[in-house]
Amino acid sequence: MLKEYCQSCGRVINNPGGWGTEADGSLNHDFCRKCYVDGWFTEPRLTRWQIISRIVPLWMKEKNLTYREALIEANYFISGLRRWQTTKMWT
Ligand SMILES: [Zn+2]
């Protein structure tokens, strides 16, 4: 089964309750509940590099990477997520 990631923070979404919500209460299938609630980003000023700097220490532990390896992988991964691919839609 294909893994679904939050397109903002990269977290894996394991169940429908993990998705964010729109203003009308429907689920948003792009972003997780931590990132997106009631039609808004919870941290609208968040930058790509802030997300990356949160992931790097986690991946160093989980995947047993060096700082440099984790930084390169996290940058590649986060740059592919929809929130960060374009500056037009969600800035
Ligand atoms: Zn998220």
PDB file of the backbone (N, CA, C, O) and the ligand in Angstrom, with CONECT records:
HET     ZN  A 101       1
ATOM      1  N   MET A   1       0.834  -1.201   0.000  1.00  0.00           N
ATOM      2  CA  MET A   1       0.000   0.000   0.000  1.00  0.00           C
ATOM      3  C   MET A   1       0.869   1.252   0.000  1.00  0.00           C
ATOM      4  O   MET A   1       1.884   1.339   0.690  1.00  0.00           O
ATOM      5  N   LEU A   2       0.433   2.205  -0.793  1.00  0.00           N
ATOM      6  CA  LEU A   2       1.193   3.448  -0.899  1.00  0.00           C
ATOM      7  C   LEU A   2       1.087   4.250   0.399  1.00  0.00           C
ATOM      8  O   LEU A   2       0.006   4.405   0.968  1.00  0.00           O
ATOM      9  N   LYS A   3       2.226   4.750   0.845  1.00  0.00           N
ATOM     10  CA  LYS A   3       2.207   5.588   2.040  1.00  0.00           C
ATOM     11  C   LYS A   3       1.735   6.983   1.678  1.00  0.00           C
ATOM     12  O   LYS A   3       2.110   7.531   0.641  1.00  0.00           O
ATOM     13  N   GLU A   4       0.911   7.548   2.541  1.00  0.00           N
ATOM     14  CA  GLU A   4       0.469   8.918   2.311  1.00  0.00           C
ATOM     15  C   GLU A   4       1.134   9.830   3.329  1.00  0.00           C
ATOM     16  O   GLU A   4       1.124   9.578   4.534  1.00  0.00           O
ATOM     17  N   TYR A   5       1.706  10.889   2.800  1.00  0.00           N
ATOM     18  CA  TYR A   5       2.416  11.826   3.651  1.00  0.00           C
ATOM     19  C   TYR A   5       1.672  13.147   3.717  1.00  0.00           C
ATOM     20  O   TYR A   5       1.009  13.558   2.765  1.00  0.00           O
ATOM     21  N   CYS A   6       1.799  13.797   4.853  1.00  0.00           N
ATOM     22  CA  CYS A   6       1.363  15.192   4.925  1.00  0.00           C
ATOM     23  C   CYS A   6       2.232  15.988   3.959  1.00  0.00           C
ATOM     24  O   CYS A   6       3.458  15.888   3.993  1.00  0.00           O
ATOM     25  N   GLN A   7       1.591  16.781   3.094  1.00  0.00           N
ATOM     26  CA  GLN A   7       2.335  17.521   2.071  1.00  0.00           C
ATOM     27  C   GLN A   7       2.909  18.839   2.604  1.00  0.00           C
ATOM     28  O   GLN A   7       3.323  19.707   1.836  1.00  0.00           O
ATOM     29  N   SER A   8       2.923  18.966   3.913  1.00  0.00           N
ATOM     30  CA  SER A   8       3.566  20.114   4.540  1.00  0.00           C
ATOM     31  C   SER A   8       4.752  19.671   5.393  1.00  0.00           C
ATOM     32  O   SER A   8       5.872  20.145   5.203  1.00  0.00           O
ATOM     33  N   CYS A   9       4.499  18.749   6.345  1.00  0.00           N
ATOM     34  CA  CYS A   9       5.564  18.353   7.279  1.00  0.00           C
ATOM     35  C   CYS A   9       6.155  16.983   6.978  1.00  0.00           C
ATOM     36  O   CYS A   9       7.170  16.609   7.565  1.00  0.00           O
ATOM     37  N   GLY A  10       5.529  16.219   6.062  1.00  0.00           N
ATOM     38  CA  GLY A  10       6.087  14.936   5.687  1.00  0.00           C
ATOM     39  C   GLY A  10       5.720  13.785   6.606  1.00  0.00           C
ATOM     40  O   GLY A  10       6.201  12.667   6.419  1.00  0.00           O
ATOM     41  N   ARG A  11       4.881  14.039   7.592  1.00  0.00           N
ATOM     42  CA  ARG A  11       4.459  12.981   8.488  1.00  0.00           C
ATOM     43  C   ARG A  11       3.628  11.947   7.729  1.00  0.00           C
ATOM     44  O   ARG A  11       2.857  12.303   6.838  1.00  0.00           O
ATOM     45  N   VAL A  12       3.784  10.659   8.081  1.00  0.00           N
ATOM     46  CA  VAL A  12       2.965   9.614   7.469  1.00  0.00           C
ATOM     47  C   VAL A  12       1.577   9.662   8.099  1.00  0.00           C
ATOM     48  O   VAL A  12       1.438   9.735   9.320  1.00  0.00           O
ATOM     49  N   ILE A  13       0.544   9.621   7.242  1.00  0.00           N
ATOM     50  CA  ILE A  13      -0.829   9.610   7.740  1.00  0.00           C
ATOM     51  C   ILE A  13      -1.315   8.167   7.747  1.00  0.00           C
ATOM     52  O   ILE A  13      -1.439   7.550   6.689  1.00  0.00           O
ATOM     53  N   ASN A  14      -1.586   7.630   8.915  1.00  0.00           N
ATOM     54  CA  ASN A  14      -1.972   6.224   9.044  1.00  0.00           C
ATOM     55  C   ASN A  14      -3.478   6.007   9.028  1.00  0.00           C
ATOM     56  O   ASN A  14      -3.941   4.918   8.687  1.00  0.00           O
ATOM     57  N   ASN A  15      -4.237   7.013   9.387  1.00  0.00           N
ATOM     58  CA  ASN A  15      -5.690   6.838   9.422  1.00  0.00           C
ATOM     59  C   ASN A  15      -6.361   8.160   9.065  1.00  0.00           C
ATOM     60  O   ASN A  15      -5.748   9.220   9.185  1.00  0.00           O
ATOM     61  N   PRO A  16      -7.642   8.101   8.620  1.00  0.00           N
ATOM     62  CA  PRO A  16      -8.326   9.307   8.135  1.00  0.00           C
ATOM     63  C   PRO A  16      -8.357  10.420   9.184  1.00  0.00           C
ATOM     64  O   PRO A  16      -8.383  11.600   8.834  1.00  0.00           O
ATOM     65  N   GLY A  17      -8.355  10.055  10.453  1.00  0.00           N
ATOM     66  CA  GLY A  17      -8.385  11.068  11.515  1.00  0.00           C
ATOM     67  C   GLY A  17      -7.118  11.900  11.569  1.00  0.00           C
ATOM     68  O   GLY A  17      -7.072  12.919  12.259  1.00  0.00           O
ATOM     69  N   GLY A  18      -6.084  11.473  10.843  1.00  0.00           N
ATOM     70  CA  GLY A  18      -4.836  12.213  10.854  1.00  0.00           C
ATOM     71  C   GLY A  18      -4.825  13.403   9.913  1.00  0.00           C
ATOM     72  O   GLY A  18      -3.947  14.262   9.994  1.00  0.00           O
ATOM     73  N   TRP A  19      -5.819  13.450   9.005  1.00  0.00           N
ATOM     74  CA  TRP A  19      -5.842  14.535   8.031  1.00  0.00           C
ATOM     75  C   TRP A  19      -6.356  15.841   8.625  1.00  0.00           C
ATOM     76  O   TRP A  19      -7.109  15.838   9.599  1.00  0.00           O
ATOM     77  N   GLY A  20      -5.947  16.946   8.035  1.00  0.00           N
ATOM     78  CA  GLY A  20      -6.425  18.258   8.450  1.00  0.00           C
ATOM     79  C   GLY A  20      -7.874  18.473   8.040  1.00  0.00           C
ATOM     80  O   GLY A  20      -8.463  17.656   7.333  1.00  0.00           O
ATOM     81  N   THR A  21      -8.434  19.582   8.495  1.00  0.00           N
ATOM     82  CA  THR A  21      -9.851  19.856   8.226  1.00  0.00           C
ATOM     83  C   THR A  21     -10.036  21.211   7.547  1.00  0.00           C
ATOM     84  O   THR A  21      -9.298  22.164   7.796  1.00  0.00           O
ATOM     85  N   GLU A  22     -11.051  21.261   6.677  1.00  0.00           N
ATOM     86  CA  GLU A  22     -11.437  22.522   6.050  1.00  0.00           C
ATOM     87  C   GLU A  22     -12.406  23.274   6.967  1.00  0.00           C
ATOM     88  O   GLU A  22     -12.870  22.745   7.977  1.00  0.00           O
ATOM     89  N   ALA A  23     -12.694  24.512   6.591  1.00  0.00           N
ATOM     90  CA  ALA A  23     -13.586  25.341   7.411  1.00  0.00           C
ATOM     91  C   ALA A  23     -14.968  24.705   7.566  1.00  0.00           C
ATOM     92  O   ALA A  23     -15.620  24.888   8.594  1.00  0.00           O
ATOM     93  N   ASP A  24     -15.421  23.958   6.548  1.00  0.00           N
ATOM     94  CA  ASP A  24     -16.745  23.334   6.623  1.00  0.00           C
ATOM     95  C   ASP A  24     -16.708  21.964   7.315  1.00  0.00           C
ATOM     96  O   ASP A  24     -17.722  21.268   7.368  1.00  0.00           O
ATOM     97  N   GLY A  25     -15.553  21.585   7.837  1.00  0.00           N
ATOM     98  CA  GLY A  25     -15.464  20.337   8.585  1.00  0.00           C
ATOM     99  C   GLY A  25     -15.027  19.145   7.762  1.00  0.00           C
ATOM    100  O   GLY A  25     -14.740  18.087   8.323  1.00  0.00           O
ATOM    101  N   SER A  26     -14.967  19.285   6.424  1.00  0.00           N
ATOM    102  CA  SER A  26     -14.514  18.172   5.594  1.00  0.00           C
ATOM    103  C   SER A  26     -13.008  17.983   5.750  1.00  0.00           C
ATOM    104  O   SER A  26     -12.302  18.881   6.207  1.00  0.00           O
ATOM    105  N   LEU A  27     -12.531  16.807   5.364  1.00  0.00           N
ATOM    106  CA  LEU A  27     -11.107  16.516   5.509  1.00  0.00           C
ATOM    107  C   LEU A  27     -10.308  17.098   4.353  1.00  0.00           C
ATOM    108  O   LEU A  27     -10.775  17.132   3.214  1.00  0.00           O
ATOM    109  N   ASN A  28      -9.115  17.550   4.657  1.00  0.00           N
ATOM    110  CA  ASN A  28      -8.178  17.986   3.636  1.00  0.00           C
ATOM    111  C   ASN A  28      -7.158  16.872   3.453  1.00  0.00           C
ATOM    112  O   ASN A  28      -6.426  16.540   4.385  1.00  0.00           O
ATOM    113  N   HIS A  29      -7.105  16.293   2.256  1.00  0.00           N
ATOM    114  CA  HIS A  29      -6.239  15.136   2.051  1.00  0.00           C
ATOM    115  C   HIS A  29      -4.840  15.502   1.557  1.00  0.00           C
ATOM    116  O   HIS A  29      -4.151  14.675   0.960  1.00  0.00           O
ATOM    117  N   ASP A  30      -4.435  16.715   1.803  1.00  0.00           N
ATOM    118  CA  ASP A  30      -3.060  17.115   1.525  1.00  0.00           C
ATOM    119  C   ASP A  30      -2.239  17.256   2.804  1.00  0.00           C
ATOM    120  O   ASP A  30      -1.051  16.934   2.833  1.00  0.00           O
ATOM    121  N   PHE A  31      -2.885  17.738   3.850  1.00  0.00           N
ATOM    122  CA  PHE A  31      -2.123  18.125   5.046  1.00  0.00           C
ATOM    123  C   PHE A  31      -2.669  17.463   6.307  1.00  0.00           C
ATOM    124  O   PHE A  31      -3.859  17.162   6.408  1.00  0.00           O
ATOM    125  N   CYS A  32      -1.766  17.243   7.271  1.00  0.00           N
ATOM    126  CA  CYS A  32      -2.172  16.572   8.506  1.00  0.00           C
ATOM    127  C   CYS A  32      -2.853  17.548   9.457  1.00  0.00           C
ATOM    128  O   CYS A  32      -2.866  18.762   9.253  1.00  0.00           O
ATOM    129  N   ARG A  33      -3.414  16.960  10.501  1.00  0.00           N
ATOM    130  CA  ARG A  33      -4.169  17.721  11.491  1.00  0.00           C
ATOM    131  C   ARG A  33      -3.291  18.715  12.260  1.00  0.00           C
ATOM    132  O   ARG A  33      -3.769  19.735  12.756  1.00  0.00           O
ATOM    133  N   LYS A  34      -2.017  18.398  12.343  1.00  0.00           N
ATOM    134  CA  LYS A  34      -1.115  19.306  13.054  1.00  0.00           C
ATOM    135  C   LYS A  34      -0.808  20.552  12.227  1.00  0.00           C
ATOM    136  O   LYS A  34      -0.571  21.630  12.773  1.00  0.00           O
ATOM    137  N   CYS A  35      -0.816  20.389  10.905  1.00  0.00           N
ATOM    138  CA  CYS A  35      -0.423  21.484  10.016  1.00  0.00           C
ATOM    139  C   CYS A  35      -1.608  22.331   9.572  1.00  0.00           C
ATOM    140  O   CYS A  35      -1.457  23.529   9.332  1.00  0.00           O
ATOM    141  N   TYR A  36      -2.788  21.720   9.461  1.00  0.00           N
ATOM    142  CA  TYR A  36      -3.886  22.381   8.765  1.00  0.00           C
ATOM    143  C   TYR A  36      -5.199  22.101   9.491  1.00  0.00           C
ATOM    144  O   TYR A  36      -5.643  20.954   9.553  1.00  0.00           O
ATOM    145  N   VAL A  37      -5.815  23.140  10.038  1.00  0.00           N
ATOM    146  CA  VAL A  37      -7.065  22.990  10.799  1.00  0.00           C
ATOM    147  C   VAL A  37      -8.042  24.080  10.388  1.00  0.00           C
ATOM    148  O   VAL A  37      -7.678  25.253  10.303  1.00  0.00           O
ATOM    149  N   ASP A  38      -9.292  23.682  10.133  1.00  0.00           N
ATOM    150  CA  ASP A  38     -10.372  24.629   9.798  1.00  0.00           C
ATOM    151  C   ASP A  38     -10.012  25.534   8.613  1.00  0.00           C
ATOM    152  O   ASP A  38     -10.360  26.715   8.601  1.00  0.00           O
ATOM    153  N   GLY A  39      -9.319  24.977   7.624  1.00  0.00           N
ATOM    154  CA  GLY A  39      -9.043  25.730   6.406  1.00  0.00           C
ATOM    155  C   GLY A  39      -7.818  26.621   6.473  1.00  0.00           C
ATOM    156  O   GLY A  39      -7.560  27.388   5.546  1.00  0.00           O
ATOM    157  N   TRP A  40      -7.053  26.530   7.564  1.00  0.00           N
ATOM    158  CA  TRP A  40      -5.862  27.372   7.701  1.00  0.00           C
ATOM    159  C   TRP A  40      -4.649  26.545   8.114  1.00  0.00           C
ATOM    160  O   TRP A  40      -4.784  25.532   8.800  1.00  0.00           O
ATOM    161  N   PHE A  41      -3.479  26.979   7.699  1.00  0.00           N
ATOM    162  CA  PHE A  41      -2.269  26.395   8.247  1.00  0.00           C
ATOM    163  C   PHE A  41      -2.107  26.851   9.693  1.00  0.00           C
ATOM    164  O   PHE A  41      -2.306  28.023  10.014  1.00  0.00           O
ATOM    165  N   THR A  42      -1.744  25.908  10.560  1.00  0.00           N
ATOM    166  CA  THR A  42      -1.545  26.263  11.966  1.00  0.00           C
ATOM    167  C   THR A  42      -0.291  27.119  12.141  1.00  0.00           C
ATOM    168  O   THR A  42      -0.202  27.908  13.082  1.00  0.00           O
ATOM    169  N   GLU A  43       0.679  26.963  11.232  1.00  0.00           N
ATOM    170  CA  GLU A  43       1.892  27.788  11.293  1.00  0.00           C
ATOM    171  C   GLU A  43       2.145  28.401   9.915  1.00  0.00           C
ATOM    172  O   GLU A  43       3.016  27.946   9.174  1.00  0.00           O
ATOM    173  N   PRO A  44       1.368  29.445   9.579  1.00  0.00           N
ATOM    174  CA  PRO A  44       1.449  29.992   8.215  1.00  0.00           C
ATOM    175  C   PRO A  44       2.817  30.572   7.862  1.00  0.00           C
ATOM    176  O   PRO A  44       3.156  30.690   6.684  1.00  0.00           O
ATOM    177  N   ARG A  45       3.599  30.932   8.867  1.00  0.00           N
ATOM    178  CA  ARG A  45       4.902  31.526   8.581  1.00  0.00           C
ATOM    179  C   ARG A  45       6.031  30.509   8.529  1.00  0.00           C
ATOM    180  O   ARG A  45       7.194  30.862   8.332  1.00  0.00           O
ATOM    181  N   LEU A  46       5.677  29.251   8.708  1.00  0.00           N
ATOM    182  CA  LEU A  46       6.682  28.198   8.685  1.00  0.00           C
ATOM    183  C   LEU A  46       7.432  28.197   7.354  1.00  0.00           C
ATOM    184  O   LEU A  46       6.831  28.393   6.297  1.00  0.00           O
ATOM    185  N   THR A  47       8.735  27.979   7.407  1.00  0.00           N
ATOM    186  CA  THR A  47       9.507  27.896   6.172  1.00  0.00           C
ATOM    187  C   THR A  47       9.943  26.456   5.927  1.00  0.00           C
ATOM    188  O   THR A  47       9.919  25.618   6.827  1.00  0.00           O
ATOM    189  N   ARG A  48      10.336  26.197   4.703  1.00  0.00           N
ATOM    190  CA  ARG A  48      10.821  24.878   4.323  1.00  0.00           C
ATOM    191  C   ARG A  48      11.998  24.462   5.209  1.00  0.00           C
ATOM    192  O   ARG A  48      12.105  23.306   5.618  1.00  0.00           O
ATOM    193  N   TRP A  49      12.872  25.420   5.494  1.00  0.00           N
ATOM    194  CA  TRP A  49      14.056  25.074   6.276  1.00  0.00           C
ATOM    195  C   TRP A  49      13.728  24.772   7.724  1.00  0.00           C
ATOM    196  O   TRP A  49      14.437  24.001   8.371  1.00  0.00           O
ATOM    197  N   GLN A  50      12.663  25.367   8.242  1.00  0.00           N
ATOM    198  CA  GLN A  50      12.261  25.030   9.609  1.00  0.00           C
ATOM    199  C   GLN A  50      11.771  23.586   9.695  1.00  0.00           C
ATOM    200  O   GLN A  50      12.070  22.869  10.650  1.00  0.00           O
ATOM    201  N   ILE A  51      11.014  23.178   8.680  1.00  0.00           N
ATOM    202  CA  ILE A  51      10.559  21.782   8.628  1.00  0.00           C
ATOM    203  C   ILE A  51      11.761  20.845   8.525  1.00  0.00           C
ATOM    204  O   ILE A  51      11.844  19.846   9.239  1.00  0.00           O
ATOM    205  N   ILE A  52      12.680  21.174   7.641  1.00  0.00           N
ATOM    206  CA  ILE A  52      13.853  20.320   7.440  1.00  0.00           C
ATOM    207  C   ILE A  52      14.651  20.197   8.739  1.00  0.00           C
ATOM    208  O   ILE A  52      15.116  19.113   9.092  1.00  0.00           O
ATOM    209  N   SER A  53      14.803  21.310   9.437  1.00  0.00           N
ATOM    210  CA  SER A  53      15.604  21.264  10.660  1.00  0.00           C
ATOM    211  C   SER A  53      14.914  20.458  11.764  1.00  0.00           C
ATOM    212  O   SER A  53      15.570  20.000  12.699  1.00  0.00           O
ATOM    213  N   ARG A  54      13.584  20.281  11.658  1.00  0.00           N
ATOM    214  CA  ARG A  54      12.887  19.412  12.615  1.00  0.00           C
ATOM    215  C   ARG A  54      13.085  17.947  12.269  1.00  0.00           C
ATOM    216  O   ARG A  54      13.170  17.091  13.150  1.00  0.00           O
ATOM    217  N   ILE A  55      13.157  17.669  10.972  1.00  0.00           N
ATOM    218  CA  ILE A  55      13.228  16.275  10.526  1.00  0.00           C
ATOM    219  C   ILE A  55      14.633  15.698  10.678  1.00  0.00           C
ATOM    220  O   ILE A  55      14.794  14.518  10.991  1.00  0.00           O
ATOM    221  N   VAL A  56      15.646  16.529  10.457  1.00  0.00           N
ATOM    222  CA  VAL A  56      17.028  16.032  10.443  1.00  0.00           C
ATOM    223  C   VAL A  56      17.390  15.232  11.709  1.00  0.00           C
ATOM    224  O   VAL A  56      17.885  14.112  11.587  1.00  0.00           O
ATOM    225  N   PRO A  57      17.162  15.767  12.909  1.00  0.00           N
ATOM    226  CA  PRO A  57      17.533  14.975  14.094  1.00  0.00           C
ATOM    227  C   PRO A  57      16.741  13.675  14.224  1.00  0.00           C
ATOM    228  O   PRO A  57      17.261  12.678  14.723  1.00  0.00           O
ATOM    229  N   LEU A  58      15.477  13.686  13.773  1.00  0.00           N
ATOM    230  CA  LEU A  58      14.668  12.462  13.814  1.00  0.00           C
ATOM    231  C   LEU A  58      15.238  11.398  12.900  1.00  0.00           C
ATOM    232  O   LEU A  58      15.357  10.232  13.276  1.00  0.00           O
ATOM    233  N   TRP A  59      15.588  11.817  11.695  1.00  0.00           N
ATOM    234  CA  TRP A  59      16.105  10.860  10.717  1.00  0.00           C
ATOM    235  C   TRP A  59      17.500  10.365  11.093  1.00  0.00           C
ATOM    236  O   TRP A  59      17.844   9.218  10.808  1.00  0.00           O
ATOM    237  N   MET A  60      18.296  11.206  11.723  1.00  0.00           N
ATOM    238  CA  MET A  60      19.616  10.754  12.172  1.00  0.00           C
ATOM    239  C   MET A  60      19.446   9.561  13.107  1.00  0.00           C
ATOM    240  O   MET A  60      20.198   8.588  13.043  1.00  0.00           O
ATOM    241  N   LYS A  61      18.433   9.658  13.984  1.00  0.00           N
ATOM    242  CA  LYS A  61      18.155   8.560  14.920  1.00  0.00           C
ATOM    243  C   LYS A  61      17.519   7.367  14.212  1.00  0.00           C
ATOM    244  O   LYS A  61      18.015   6.243  14.292  1.00  0.00           O
ATOM    245  N   GLU A  62      16.406   7.635  13.512  1.00  0.00           N
ATOM    246  CA  GLU A  62      15.614   6.550  12.931  1.00  0.00           C
ATOM    247  C   GLU A  62      16.361   5.794  11.847  1.00  0.00           C
ATOM    248  O   GLU A  62      16.288   4.568  11.772  1.00  0.00           O
ATOM    249  N   LYS A  63      17.086   6.536  10.999  1.00  0.00           N
ATOM    250  CA  LYS A  63      17.733   5.898   9.862  1.00  0.00           C
ATOM    251  C   LYS A  63      19.227   5.751  10.042  1.00  0.00           C
ATOM    252  O   LYS A  63      19.931   5.290   9.144  1.00  0.00           O
ATOM    253  N   ASN A  64      19.709   6.151  11.219  1.00  0.00           N
ATOM    254  CA  ASN A  64      21.123   6.026  11.529  1.00  0.00           C
ATOM    255  C   ASN A  64      21.999   6.746  10.494  1.00  0.00           C
ATOM    256  O   ASN A  64      22.948   6.172   9.958  1.00  0.00           O
ATOM    257  N   LEU A  65      21.663   8.003  10.228  1.00  0.00           N
ATOM    258  CA  LEU A  65      22.393   8.809   9.257  1.00  0.00           C
ATOM    259  C   LEU A  65      23.287   9.820   9.964  1.00  0.00           C
ATOM    260  O   LEU A  65      23.077  10.150  11.131  1.00  0.00           O
ATOM    261  N   THR A  66      24.284  10.302   9.236  1.00  0.00           N
ATOM    262  CA  THR A  66      25.050  11.429   9.737  1.00  0.00           C
ATOM    263  C   THR A  66      24.217  12.695   9.531  1.00  0.00           C
ATOM    264  O   THR A  66      23.217  12.677   8.814  1.00  0.00           O
ATOM    265  N   TYR A  67      24.633  13.782  10.160  1.00  0.00           N
ATOM    266  CA  TYR A  67      23.916  15.036  10.006  1.00  0.00           C
ATOM    267  C   TYR A  67      23.827  15.431   8.530  1.00  0.00           C
ATOM    268  O   TYR A  67      22.768  15.826   8.043  1.00  0.00           O
ATOM    269  N   ARG A  68      24.944  15.319   7.835  1.00  0.00           N
ATOM    270  CA  ARG A  68      24.997  15.712   6.435  1.00  0.00           C
ATOM    271  C   ARG A  68      24.083  14.855   5.554  1.00  0.00           C
ATOM    272  O   ARG A  68      23.382  15.372   4.684  1.00  0.00           O
ATOM    273  N   GLU A  69      24.098  13.547   5.790  1.00  0.00           N
ATOM    274  CA  GLU A  69      23.232  12.639   5.024  1.00  0.00           C
ATOM    275  C   GLU A  69      21.761  12.955   5.281  1.00  0.00           C
ATOM    276  O   GLU A  69      20.956  13.026   4.353  1.00  0.00           O
ATOM    277  N   ALA A  70      21.425  13.144   6.558  1.00  0.00           N
ATOM    278  CA  ALA A  70      20.039  13.426   6.923  1.00  0.00           C
ATOM    279  C   ALA A  70      19.589  14.752   6.307  1.00  0.00           C
ATOM    280  O   ALA A  70      18.452  14.877   5.851  1.00  0.00           O
ATOM    281  N   LEU A  71      20.477  15.727   6.297  1.00  0.00           N
ATOM    282  CA  LEU A  71      20.158  17.040   5.735  1.00  0.00           C
ATOM    283  C   LEU A  71      19.862  16.933   4.237  1.00  0.00           C
ATOM    284  O   LEU A  71      18.898  17.520   3.745  1.00  0.00           O
ATOM    285  N   ILE A  72      20.677  16.197   3.534  1.00  0.00           N
ATOM    286  CA  ILE A  72      20.486  16.039   2.092  1.00  0.00           C
ATOM    287  C   ILE A  72      19.181  15.293   1.804  1.00  0.00           C
ATOM    288  O   ILE A  72      18.408  15.701   0.937  1.00  0.00           O
ATOM    289  N   GLU A  73      18.940  14.200   2.533  1.00  0.00           N
ATOM    290  CA  GLU A  73      17.717  13.415   2.314  1.00  0.00           C
ATOM    291  C   GLU A  73      16.475  14.205   2.687  1.00  0.00           C
ATOM    292  O   GLU A  73      15.476  14.174   1.969  1.00  0.00           O
ATOM    293  N   ALA A  74      16.534  14.908   3.800  1.00  0.00           N
ATOM    294  CA  ALA A  74      15.368  15.668   4.257  1.00  0.00           C
ATOM    295  C   ALA A  74      15.074  16.814   3.286  1.00  0.00           C
ATOM    296  O   ALA A  74      13.912  17.107   3.000  1.00  0.00           O
ATOM    297  N   ASN A  75      16.103  17.446   2.794  1.00  0.00           N
ATOM    298  CA  ASN A  75      15.918  18.534   1.831  1.00  0.00           C
ATOM    299  C   ASN A  75      15.257  18.023   0.555  1.00  0.00           C
ATOM    300  O   ASN A  75      14.353  18.656   0.010  1.00  0.00           O
ATOM    301  N   TYR A  76      15.726  16.863   0.088  1.00  0.00           N
ATOM    302  CA  TYR A  76      15.167  16.258  -1.113  1.00  0.00           C
ATOM    303  C   TYR A  76      13.696  15.895  -0.904  1.00  0.00           C
ATOM    304  O   TYR A  76      12.849  16.174  -1.753  1.00  0.00           O
ATOM    305  N   PHE A  77      13.406  15.268   0.239  1.00  0.00           N
ATOM    306  CA  PHE A  77      12.058  14.804   0.552  1.00  0.00           C
ATOM    307  C   PHE A  77      11.087  15.986   0.703  1.00  0.00           C
ATOM    308  O   PHE A  77      10.019  16.000   0.090  1.00  0.00           O
ATOM    309  N   ILE A  78      11.455  16.948   1.501  1.00  0.00           N
ATOM    310  CA  ILE A  78      10.568  18.082   1.781  1.00  0.00           C
ATOM    311  C   ILE A  78      10.353  18.929   0.519  1.00  0.00           C
ATOM    312  O   ILE A  78       9.263  19.456   0.301  1.00  0.00           O
ATOM    313  N   SER A  79      11.372  19.052  -0.290  1.00  0.00           N
ATOM    314  CA  SER A  79      11.245  19.855  -1.512  1.00  0.00           C
ATOM    315  C   SER A  79      10.260  19.243  -2.495  1.00  0.00           C
ATOM    316  O   SER A  79       9.778  19.929  -3.397  1.00  0.00           O
ATOM    317  N   GLY A  80       9.953  17.955  -2.331  1.00  0.00           N
ATOM    318  CA  GLY A  80       8.996  17.296  -3.208  1.00  0.00           C
ATOM    319  C   GLY A  80       7.560  17.404  -2.710  1.00  0.00           C
ATOM    320  O   GLY A  80       6.638  16.995  -3.415  1.00  0.00           O
ATOM    321  N   LEU A  81       7.351  17.945  -1.513  1.00  0.00           N
ATOM    322  CA  LEU A  81       6.001  18.055  -0.966  1.00  0.00           C
ATOM    323  C   LEU A  81       5.281  19.267  -1.558  1.00  0.00           C
ATOM    324  O   LEU A  81       5.900  20.280  -1.883  1.00  0.00           O
ATOM    325  N   ARG A  82       3.946  19.136  -1.690  1.00  0.00           N
ATOM    326  CA  ARG A  82       3.206  20.152  -2.437  1.00  0.00           C
ATOM    327  C   ARG A  82       3.245  21.540  -1.802  1.00  0.00           C
ATOM    328  O   ARG A  82       3.210  22.540  -2.519  1.00  0.00           O
ATOM    329  N   ARG A  83       3.315  21.621  -0.481  1.00  0.00           N
ATOM    330  CA  ARG A  83       3.318  22.950   0.137  1.00  0.00           C
ATOM    331  C   ARG A  83       4.549  23.747  -0.263  1.00  0.00           C
ATOM    332  O   ARG A  83       4.510  24.976  -0.311  1.00  0.00           O
ATOM    333  N   TRP A  84       5.644  23.048  -0.552  1.00  0.00           N
ATOM    334  CA  TRP A  84       6.921  23.733  -0.771  1.00  0.00           C
ATOM    335  C   TRP A  84       7.349  23.761  -2.222  1.00  0.00           C
ATOM    336  O   TRP A  84       8.334  24.412  -2.569  1.00  0.00           O
ATOM    337  N   GLN A  85       6.616  23.058  -3.077  1.00  0.00           N
ATOM    338  CA  GLN A  85       6.998  23.008  -4.487  1.00  0.00           C
ATOM    339  C   GLN A  85       6.766  24.331  -5.187  1.00  0.00           C
ATOM    340  O   GLN A  85       7.530  24.727  -6.067  1.00  0.00           O
ATOM    341  N   THR A  86       5.712  25.003  -4.789  1.00  0.00           N
ATOM    342  CA  THR A  86       5.379  26.249  -5.451  1.00  0.00           C
ATOM    343  C   THR A  86       5.261  27.363  -4.429  1.00  0.00           C
ATOM    344  O   THR A  86       4.852  27.130  -3.291  1.00  0.00           O
ATOM    345  N   THR A  87       5.607  28.539  -4.821  1.00  0.00           N
ATOM    346  CA  THR A  87       5.442  29.673  -3.900  1.00  0.00           C
ATOM    347  C   THR A  87       4.114  30.364  -4.161  1.00  0.00           C
ATOM    348  O   THR A  87       3.765  31.325  -3.476  1.00  0.00           O
ATOM    349  N   LYS A  88       3.363  29.872  -5.159  1.00  0.00           N
ATOM    350  CA  LYS A  88       2.166  30.603  -5.551  1.00  0.00           C
ATOM    351  C   LYS A  88       0.943  30.308  -4.683  1.00  0.00           C
ATOM    352  O   LYS A  88       0.196  31.219  -4.323  1.00  0.00           O
ATOM    353  N   MET A  89       0.740  29.019  -4.345  1.00  0.00           N
ATOM    354  CA  MET A  89      -0.534  28.660  -3.755  1.00  0.00           C
ATOM    355  C   MET A  89      -0.625  28.834  -2.255  1.00  0.00           C
ATOM    356  O   MET A  89      -1.661  29.266  -1.749  1.00  0.00           O
ATOM    357  N   TRP A  90       0.422  28.511  -1.536  1.00  0.00           N
ATOM    358  CA  TRP A  90       0.266  28.461  -0.083  1.00  0.00           C
ATOM    359  C   TRP A  90       1.294  29.329   0.626  1.00  0.00           C
ATOM    360  O   TRP A  90       1.907  28.902   1.604  1.00  0.00           O
ATOM    361  N   THR A  91       1.473  30.500   0.153  1.00  0.00           N
ATOM    362  CA  THR A  91       2.383  31.380   0.873  1.00  0.00           C
ATOM    363  C   THR A  91       1.600  32.504   1.512  1.00  0.00           C
ATOM    364  O   THR A  91       2.183  33.364   2.172  1.00  0.00           O
TER     365      THR A  91
HETATM  366 ZN    ZN A 101       1.763  18.033   8.601  1.00  0.00          ZN2+
END
